[in-house]
Amino acid sequence: MKDLFSAFGSAVFSPLLSLVLPGLTAISAWFVCLMTSTRFRLLASRNHPETAFVMMLLSIFVGTVIDDLGMRIETLWLDRKRNKRTGGIHADEWWGYLCKPFNVEPSGRRHLRRLVARLKFELGVPIGLAFTSPAIWLNSSITYRWAIAATALAFSLCVYLLMEAAMTHDVLGRLRHELLKEDGEVYSLLTRKPIRSA
């Protein structure tokens, strides 16, 4: 049962973190803005399951577009910056990592996958916030003071997440560097058998 939950967790958590949450971030303020319209509010209230389904599909679609934009930021900003800092080694290590077969999956590889999901989140949410910010200003039910506060909060969160993305990208590069070392030893953990009392 534990294996079922761990497989479910990794299979669901990564797309949720990298696609759905940035997509929901991008469409959330637009949905709230549309809810100020009486016709849209009536349509949504009469069709709860359909509205939720469309919102989920829309968030996945927008999240996928945001993920593509995040990969552009990673390639044009983070990869170039690290490649310049390492004298071109970063690009070689990236392609070397993709080509290297592992006989035994090192624990660092699982950690790397979690870091990749986190990087996608850290790059995706700022893009989602940039998409959703105009809706805050277009929403007639939000006062000018609240719009300024929400925009300032969104901007601060964007700066913080982009700084975290740069640090996560650096950790990913160092981790790939360590995983590519030929002379590294592979450690395997053996599960201990429970001791039975006589």
Secondary structure, DSSP 4 states (H G I P E B T S, - for coil): -HHHHHHHHHHHHHHIIIIIHHHHHHHHHHHHHHTTSHHHHHHHHH-HHHHHHHHHHHHHHHHHHHHHHHHHHIIIIIIHHHHHHHTTHHHHHHHHHHH---SS--HHHHHHHHHHHHHHHHHHHHHHHHHHHHHHHH-TTS-HHHHHHHHHHHHHHHHHHHHHHHHHHHHHHHHHHHHT-TTPPP--PPPPPPPPP-
